Amino acid sequence: MSLKKDLIKVGFSNFIVLISSLVNSFILPTILTIKGYADYKTYILYASFIGFLHFGFVDGINVKYGGIDKRNLNIKEFEDYHTFFILFQIIIVGILSVLSVLINNNYLFFICLAIIPINIQSFFLFFYQAIGEFRIYSLVTIIVPLCNTFITLALLLFKVMNFEAFVFSNIASYYISMIILEIRFFREKKVKPRQSSNNIPQFLTEKIKVFISVLKNHKNIFISGFFIMLGTVLFNLFFNTGRWITKIFTDDEKFAIYSLSLSLIGFIVIFVSAVNKTFYPYLYRNNNLKVLTKLRRILYITSTIALPSYFILKYIILNYLPKYTSALLITAIVITSIPGIFIIKSIYANLYKIEKKESDFLTDTIIYLAIGFLLNISSFLYFKTLTSIAIASVITIYIWTVFPLSFKIISATQRFYELCYIVVVIGSFFTIYWFDLHFIYSSLLSFIFIIGINFVFFREQSLSLLKRSL
């Protein structure tokens, strides 16, 4: 299995995701009112907690099958896990649906509709990632954004302008993905529906027996996955700290502005997924200090090259989204956190799984999350600006990047070296930002500065990447 080939496969799918995300992210703030866009982003924010509702089972599957060759799989066992998980999610949806009716909450109703398709997709994606099936993985990841884009364009064609329609568009896209995955699953040569499926009572009885059996005999999947899942939910909350602070302490307009800023850098963060998912099996087989140091430097180089894209985004906002011009400075600040996000999500997040440090992952995430909330709240209460929240968020990300609690992979000298690198990169970026040149000149100058800085700090890795790209 080649890391380079896997990166290309997943990178291509993420490129498709990027194009679809560009369409959706620029269309929605254009056609929706600021309040409508804020409401849509509120749903997306709440939906980020849907992963909590599998209670670690999906992560446990990822751990169980991590590094296993697909030829050595026990297909019958996996089919039982699949059956159990569907029934388990149906039970969760039933409970929450009753609650949504009792409290009459529209957002909870939307969440109930989205739970099964989102978590079923995660179930398959985590499985394919674990066994290194990146061809299938890459195909699956493009289904939702493509479907969402087509449905969004259709709604635009029929002049549907309310946020609820776009929420349903998002949910419908996940249902399409889930159906495709289920059809593929049952068309596999070794996985076919059992004959008893024609007899509904017998079929249901068998499924219930499978559910009870898995719940009784495979609790270790929940146990191994729970800390990772909880850590993952808090992990996502860590990266959304600024958004939650704006949601809690500010109005819809400011929340919409801050959300748009994060959506804009989300185009770049999409590529973190390509690196993150392919690094897992690679690091699983090559977990040593030399490899980690090399990958760390490569991530710094590749992620900083994305910073000049800000000036293109600035041009688009000024010319096509003028009502969101106040998001420009916030976007400029949060985009500088990209290198840190790459390091944390692509190296640290995978190492916690590989080294079986589930409890450490949870503990570390809670600590950094507490630091993040403390910095964000203190900063906002003192300065009372969205800019202060953005700066606090960036600082928090780099605290984790340079001071990882559970991994002794950075010496004091290397830590100082990286801090100098980060300061120089951010300093050069904002120097060009404050000159306020034409976006083409700004992009080119920023790119040249970044290339030069990378060659000064990481000459060996920069030359290696240059030779491979030629």
C-alpha positions in Angstrom: 0.0 0.0 0.0 1.6 3.3 -1.1 1.1 6.5 0.9 1.6 8.5 -2.2 -1.0 6.6 -4.2 -3.4 6.8 -1.2 -2.9 10.5 -0.9 -3.6 11.0 -4.7 -6.8 8.9 -4.4 -8.2 10.7 -1.4 -6.7 14.0 -2.6 -8.7 13.8 -5.8 -11.9 13.1 -4.0 -11.2 16.0 -1.7 -10.7 18.2 -4.7 -14.2 17.3 -5.9 -15.4 18.0 -2.4 -13.6 21.4 -2.5 -15.3 22.4 -5.8 -18.7 21.4 -4.4 -18.0 23.2 -1.1 -17.0 26.3 -3.0 -20.4 26.3 -4.8 -22.4 25.8 -1.7 -20.4 28.1 0.6 -20.6 31.1 -1.8 -24.2 30.5 -2.9 -25.8 30.3 0.5 -24.5 33.5 2.0 -25.4 35.2 -1.3 -29.1 34.2 -1.5 -30.0 33.8 2.2 -30.5 36.7 4.6 -27.8 37.1 7.3 -30.3 35.6 9.8 -31.1 32.8 7.4 -27.5 32.0 6.9 -27.0 32.2 10.7 -29.8 29.7 11.2 -28.4 27.3 8.7 -25.0 27.5 10.3 -26.6 26.9 13.7 -28.0 23.6 12.4 -24.5 22.7 11.0 -23.0 23.6 14.4 -25.5 21.3 16.3 -25.1 18.6 13.7 -21.4 18.4 14.6 -22.5 16.5 17.7 -24.3 13.8 15.8 -21.1 11.7 16.0 -21.6 11.5 19.8 -24.8 9.4 19.2 -23.0 6.3 18.1 -21.3 6.3 21.6 -18.0 5.2 20.3 -19.1 2.1 18.2 -17.9 3.6 14.9 -14.5 4.5 16.5 -14.3 1.0 18.0 -14.8 -0.5 14.5 -12.0 1.7 13.3 -9.7 0.5 16.0 -10.7 -3.2 15.6 -10.0 -3.3 11.9 -7.1 -0.8 11.8 -4.2 -2.2 9.7 -6.0 -5.4 8.8 -5.8 -6.7 5.3 -9.3 -6.9 3.7 -8.5 -10.5 2.6 -8.4 -11.5 6.3 -11.7 -10.0 7.3 -14.5 -12.0 8.9 -17.3 -10.8 6.7 -20.1 -12.5 8.8 -18.8 -10.8 11.9 -18.8 -7.4 10.2 -22.3 -8.0 8.9 -23.5 -8.6 12.4 -21.8 -5.3 13.5 -23.7 -3.6 10.7 -27.0 -5.0 11.7 -26.5 -4.0 15.3 -25.5 -0.5 14.5 -28.5 0.2 12.3 -30.9 -1.0 15.1 -29.0 0.9 17.7 -29.3 4.1 15.7 -33.0 3.5 15.1 -33.5 3.3 18.9 -31.5 6.6 19.4 -33.6 8.4 16.8 -36.9 7.1 18.4 -35.9 8.5 21.8 -34.8 11.9 20.4 -37.9 12.2 18.1 -40.2 11.9 21.1 -38.1 14.6 22.9 -38.2 16.9 19.9 -42.0 16.7 19.9 -42.2 17.3 23.6 -40.0 20.4 23.6 -41.1 21.5 20.1 -37.5 22.2 18.9 -37.0 22.4 15.1 -33.3 22.0 15.3 -33.6 18.8 17.3 -36.1 17.6 14.7 -33.6 18.3 11.9 -30.9 16.4 13.9 -33.2 13.4 14.3 -33.6 13.2 10.5 -29.9 13.4 10.0 -28.6 10.9 12.7 -29.0 7.6 10.8 -27.6 8.6 7.4 -24.7 10.6 8.9 -23.7 7.9 11.3 -24.2 5.0 8.9 -21.9 6.8 6.4 -19.3 7.3 9.2 -19.6 3.5 10.0 -18.6 2.6 6.5 -16.0 5.4 6.1 -14.2 4.5 9.3 -14.2 0.8 8.2 -12.8 1.5 4.7 -10.2 3.9 6.2 -9.1 1.2 8.7 -8.5 -1.5 6.1 -6.9 1.0 3.7 -9.6 0.8 1.0 -9.0 4.4 -0.1 -10.5 3.9 -3.6 -13.9 3.2 -2.1 -13.3 5.7 0.6 -12.5 8.5 -1.9 -15.6 7.7 -3.9 -17.9 7.7 -0.9 -16.6 11.1 0.3 -17.7 12.9 -2.9 -21.3 11.6 -2.8 -22.7 14.0 -0.2 -21.1 17.3 -1.5 -22.0 16.5 -5.1 -25.6 15.7 -4.2 -25.9 18.7 -2.0 -24.6 20.9 -4.7 -27.1 19.6 -7.3 -30.0 19.9 -4.9 -28.8 23.4 -3.9 -28.7 24.5 -7.5 -32.1 23.0 -8.1 -33.5 25.0 -5.2 -31.9 28.1 -6.6 -33.4 27.4 -10.0 -36.9 27.2 -8.3 -36.1 30.3 -6.3 -36.4 28.6 -2.9 -34.8 31.0 -0.4 -35.5 29.7 3.1 -32.8 28.1 5.2 -35.0 25.0 6.0 -34.9 23.9 2.4 -31.1 23.9 2.4 -31.0 22.0 5.7 -33.2 19.3 4.1 -30.9 19.4 1.0 -28.0 18.6 3.3 -29.8 15.8 5.0 -31.1 14.3 1.8 -27.6 14.2 0.4 -26.6 11.9 3.4 -29.6 9.7 2.7 -28.5 9.2 -0.9 -25.0 8.4 0.3 -26.3 5.9 2.8 -28.5 4.1 0.3 -25.6 3.8 -2.1 -23.4 2.4 0.6 -26.0 -0.1 1.7 -26.6 -1.3 -1.9 -22.9 -1.8 -2.4 -22.6 -3.6 0.9 -25.3 -6.2 0.0 -24.0 -6.6 -3.5 -20.6 -7.7 -2.2 -19.9 -11.3 -3.3 -19.7 -12.6 0.2 -22.4 -10.5 1.8 -26.0 -11.2 0.7 -29.4 -10.8 2.5 -30.4 -13.9 4.2 -33.3 -16.0 2.9 -35.3 -15.3 6.0 -35.7 -11.7 4.8 -38.9 -12.9 3.0 -40.4 -13.8 6.3 -40.7 -10.5 8.2 -41.3 -11.9 11.7 -38.5 -14.4 11.4 -36.2 -11.7 9.8 -36.9 -9.3 12.7 -36.3 -12.0 15.2 -32.9 -12.8 13.7 -31.9 -9.2 13.7 -32.9 -8.7 17.3 -30.9 -11.8 18.3 -27.9 -10.4 16.4 -28.4 -7.0 18.2 -28.5 -8.7 21.6 -25.5 -10.9 20.8 -23.3 -8.0 19.7 -24.3 -5.9 22.7 -23.6 -8.8 25.0 -20.4 -10.2 23.5 -18.7 -7.3 21.9 -18.8 -4.5 24.5 -15.1 -4.1 23.9 -15.9 -2.2 20.7 -17.8 0.4 22.7 -15.2 0.5 25.4 -12.2 0.9 22.9 -14.1 3.5 20.9 -15.9 5.5 23.6 -12.9 7.5 24.8 -11.9 8.1 21.2 -15.5 9.2 20.3 -15.8 11.5 23.3 -12.4 12.9 22.6 -13.4 13.3 18.9 -16.6 15.2 19.8 -14.6 17.5 22.2 -11.8 17.6 19.6 -14.3 19.1 17.1 -15.6 21.4 19.8 -12.0 22.6 20.4 -11.8 23.7 16.7 -15.3 25.3 17.0 -14.6 27.1 20.2 -14.7 30.5 18.6 -17.9 29.8 16.7 -19.6 28.7 20.0 -18.4 31.8 21.8 -19.9 34.0 19.0 -23.1 31.9 19.1 -23.5 32.3 22.8 -22.4 35.9 23.4 -23.2 37.7 20.1 -26.1 38.3 17.7 -27.0 36.5 14.5 -25.2 38.9 12.3 -21.9 38.5 14.1 -22.4 34.7 14.3 -23.0 34.6 10.5 -19.9 36.7 9.8 -17.7 34.5 12.0 -19.2 31.3 10.5 -18.5 32.6 7.0 -14.9 33.2 7.9 -14.5 29.6 9.1 -16.3 28.3 6.1 -13.9 30.1 3.8 -10.8 28.4 5.4 -12.8 25.2 5.4 -12.0 25.0 1.7 -8.4 24.5 2.7 -9.1 22.3 5.7 -10.8 19.9 3.4 -7.4 18.8 2.3 -6.5 18.0 5.9 -8.9 15.1 5.4 -6.9 13.7 2.6 -3.8 13.7 4.7 -5.4 12.6 7.9 -7.2 9.5 6.6 -4.3 8.3 4.6 -1.7 8.9 7.4 -3.5 6.5 9.7 -2.5 3.1 8.1 0.9 4.6 7.1 1.7 5.8 10.7 0.4 2.5 12.0 3.3 0.7 10.2 5.9 3.5 10.5 5.5 5.0 14.0 9.0 6.2 14.8 10.5 9.6 15.7 12.4 10.0 12.4 9.2 9.5 10.3 7.2 11.7 12.6 9.7 14.6 12.4 9.8 14.3 8.6 6.0 14.2 8.2 5.7 17.1 10.6 8.0 19.3 8.5 6.3 18.2 5.3 2.9 19.2 6.8 4.3 22.6 7.7 5.5 23.2 4.2 2.4 22.0 2.4 0.0 23.8 4.7 1.7 27.2 4.6 1.5 27.2 0.8 -2.3 27.5 1.2 -2.0 30.9 3.0 -1.8 33.0 -0.2 -5.3 31.7 -1.2 -6.7 34.2 1.3 -6.1 37.0 -1.1 -8.2 35.3 -3.7 -11.0 34.8 -1.1 -10.7 38.5 -0.3 -11.2 39.5 -3.9 -14.3 37.2 -4.1 -15.9 38.7 -0.9 -15.2 42.3 -1.9 -16.8 41.8 -5.3 -19.5 39.2 -4.8 -20.3 39.2 -1.1 -20.0 42.9 0.0 -22.3 42.4 3.0 -19.7 40.1 4.5 -16.6 42.4 4.1 -16.3 42.6 7.9 -15.4 38.9 7.8 -12.1 39.6 5.9 -9.9 40.4 8.9 -11.3 37.4 10.8 -10.6 35.2 7.8 -7.0 36.5 7.6 -6.5 35.7 11.2 -8.0 32.2 11.3 -6.3 31.1 8.1 -3.0 31.4 9.8 -4.0 28.5 12.0 -4.0 26.1 9.1 -0.5 24.6 9.7 -1.4 23.9 13.3 -4.7 22.2 12.3 -2.7 20.0 9.8 -0.3 18.9 12.6 -3.0 18.2 15.2 -5.5 16.4 12.9 -3.0 14.5 10.7 -0.4 13.4 13.3 -1.6 13.8 16.9 -5.1 12.5 16.2 -3.8 9.4 14.5 -1.1 8.7 17.1 -3.7 8.6 19.9 -5.4 5.8 18.1 -2.3 3.9 17.0 -0.6 4.0 20.4 -3.9 3.1 22.1 -3.9 6.4 24.1 -7.7 6.8 24.1 -7.9 8.1 27.7 -4.9 10.4 27.0 -6.7 11.7 23.9 -9.8 12.6 26.0 -7.7 14.1 28.9 -5.6 16.2 26.5 -8.6 17.4 24.5 -10.3 18.5 27.7 -7.2 20.4 28.8 -6.7 22.2 25.5 -10.5 22.8 25.2 -10.5 24.4 28.7 -7.5 26.6 27.6 -9.4 27.5 24.4 -12.6 28.5 26.2 -10.7 30.5 28.9 -8.6 32.4 26.2 -11.7 33.0 24.0 -14.0 34.1 26.8 -11.4 36.3 28.4 -10.4 37.9 25.1 -14.0 38.6 24.1 -15.1 40.0 27.5 -12.1 42.3 27.5 -12.0 43.4 23.8 -15.6 42.6 22.8 -14.7 42.0 19.2 -14.8 39.0 16.8 -11.2 39.7 16.0 -10.2 39.0 19.6 -12.0 35.6 19.4 -10.2 34.7 16.2 -6.8 35.6 17.7 -7.5 33.6 20.8 -8.5 30.6 18.7 -5.3 30.7 16.7 -3.1 30.9 19.8 -4.9 27.9 21.3 -4.3 25.8 18.2 -0.6 26.6 18.3 -0.4 25.8 22.0 -1.5 22.2 21.2 0.7 22.1 18.1 4.0 23.0 19.8 3.2 21.6 23.3 1.6 18.2 22.8 1.1 16.7 26.3 1.1 13.0 25.5 3.9 12.7 22.9 7.6 13.3 23.5 8.3 13.9 19.8 9.5 17.5 20.1 12.8 18.5 21.8 13.1 22.0 23.4 15.3 23.1 20.6 12.9 21.9 17.9 10.0 23.6 19.8 11.8 26.9 19.8 12.7 26.4 16.1 9.1 25.8 15.2 7.8 28.8 17.2 10.3 31.0 15.3 9.1 29.5 12.0 5.4 30.1 12.9 6.1 33.7 13.9 8.0 34.4 10.7 5.3 32.8 8.5 2.5 34.7 10.2 4.5 37.9 10.2 5.3 37.7 6.5 1.6 37.0 5.7 0.3 40.0 7.7 3.0 42.3 6.3 1.6 41.6 2.8 -1.9 41.8 4.1 -1.4 45.3 5.5 0.1 46.6 2.3 -3.4 45.9 0.7 -2.1 45.3 -2.9 -4.1 43.9 -5.8 -5.0 40.3 -5.0 -2.8 38.9 -7.8 0.3 40.8 -6.4 -0.5 39.9 -2.9 -1.0 36.2 -3.7 2.3 36.0 -5.7 4.3 37.9 -3.0 2.9 35.8 -0.2 3.6 32.6 -2.2 7.2 33.7 -2.8 7.7 34.6 0.8 6.3 31.3 2.0 8.5 29.3 -0.4 11.6 31.2 0.8 10.8 30.8 4.4 10.3 27.0 4.0 13.6 26.7 2.2 15.3 28.5 5.0 13.8 26.5 7.8 13.2 23.1 6.2 15.6 23.0 3.2 16.0 19.2 3.0 12.2 18.5 3.0 11.6 21.5 0.6 14.1 20.2 -1.9 12.7 16.7 -1.6 9.2 17.9 -2.3 10.4 20.0 -5.2 12.2 17.1 -6.8 9.2 14.8 -6.5 6.9 17.4 -8.0 9.1 17.9 -11.1 
